[in-house]
Amino acid sequence: MSRRIDRSWVVLASIETAEGNRCIDVFLRPDGTFGFEEFRRDPEDAGAWTPVAWFSSAVFATRAEAEAAARRAVPWFAALH
């Protein structure tokens, strides 16, 4: 689990690229708000997921809003949907 995903947050979806080198996690916080974070995985990091940006600080009222924001912010994720 990334340093940017608090242990109290529940990851609802983890969507990867076909290559398995990028990922978006959509999560639910204990206060009922939602968020997302983008990660990358590089061979030199032994397969560990590394946060790419600071998206996890954004707060959304619904999962759909978080996913829509992820599509606007992350081009590869938008191309999947």
C-alpha positions as CSV (number, residue, x, y, z in Angstrom):
1,M,0.0,0.0,0.0
2,S,1.3,3.4,-0.9
3,R,2.4,6.1,1.5
4,R,-0.3,8.3,-0.1
5,I,-3.2,5.9,0.7
6,D,-4.0,6.1,4.4
7,R,-4.5,2.7,6.0
8,S,-8.0,3.8,7.1
9,W,-9.1,4.4,3.5
10,V,-10.7,1.5,1.6
11,V,-9.6,0.9,-2.0
12,L,-12.7,0.3,-4.0
13,A,-11.1,-0.2,-7.4
14,S,-7.5,-0.6,-8.6
15,I,-7.5,-0.2,-12.4
16,E,-4.2,-1.0,-14.3
17,T,-3.0,-0.4,-17.8
18,A,-2.7,-3.5,-20.0
19,E,1.0,-3.4,-19.5
20,G,0.6,-3.4,-15.7
21,N,2.9,-0.4,-15.2
22,R,0.3,2.2,-14.3
23,C,-2.6,2.1,-11.9
24,I,-5.4,4.3,-10.5
25,D,-6.7,3.5,-7.0
26,V,-10.2,4.8,-6.2
27,F,-10.8,4.9,-2.5
28,L,-13.3,5.7,0.3
29,R,-12.3,7.6,3.4
30,P,-13.9,6.9,6.8
31,D,-15.7,10.3,6.6
32,G,-17.6,9.0,3.5
33,T,-15.6,11.1,0.9
34,F,-13.9,9.6,-2.0
35,G,-10.5,10.1,-3.7
36,F,-8.0,8.6,-6.2
37,E,-4.3,8.3,-6.7
38,E,-2.2,7.3,-9.7
39,F,0.8,4.9,-9.4
40,R,3.5,3.6,-11.5
41,R,5.4,0.3,-11.3
42,D,9.0,0.1,-12.6
43,P,11.2,-3.0,-12.9
44,E,14.0,-1.3,-11.0
45,D,11.6,-0.8,-8.0
46,A,11.1,-4.6,-7.7
47,G,7.5,-4.3,-8.7
48,A,6.5,-1.8,-5.9
49,W,3.8,0.7,-6.7
50,T,5.1,4.3,-6.5
51,P,2.7,7.3,-6.4
52,V,3.0,9.6,-9.4
53,A,1.1,12.7,-8.3
54,W,-0.7,14.2,-5.3
55,F,-4.2,13.4,-6.4
56,S,-5.1,11.7,-3.1
57,S,-5.6,15.0,-1.3
58,A,-8.6,15.9,-3.5
59,V,-12.0,15.2,-1.9
60,F,-15.1,14.1,-3.8
61,A,-18.6,13.5,-2.6
62,T,-19.2,10.3,-4.7
63,R,-17.1,7.6,-6.3
64,A,-18.4,8.7,-9.7
65,E,-17.0,12.2,-9.1
66,A,-13.6,10.8,-8.1
67,E,-13.5,8.5,-11.2
68,A,-14.5,11.4,-13.5
69,A,-11.8,13.6,-12.0
70,A,-9.3,10.8,-12.5
71,R,-10.3,10.6,-16.2
72,R,-9.8,14.4,-16.6
73,A,-6.4,14.3,-14.8
74,V,-4.8,11.1,-16.1
75,P,-4.7,10.7,-19.9
76,W,-4.1,7.0,-20.0
77,F,-7.0,6.4,-17.6
78,A,-9.3,8.5,-19.8
79,A,-8.3,6.4,-22.8
80,L,-9.5,3.2,-21.0
81,H,-13.1,4.5,-20.7
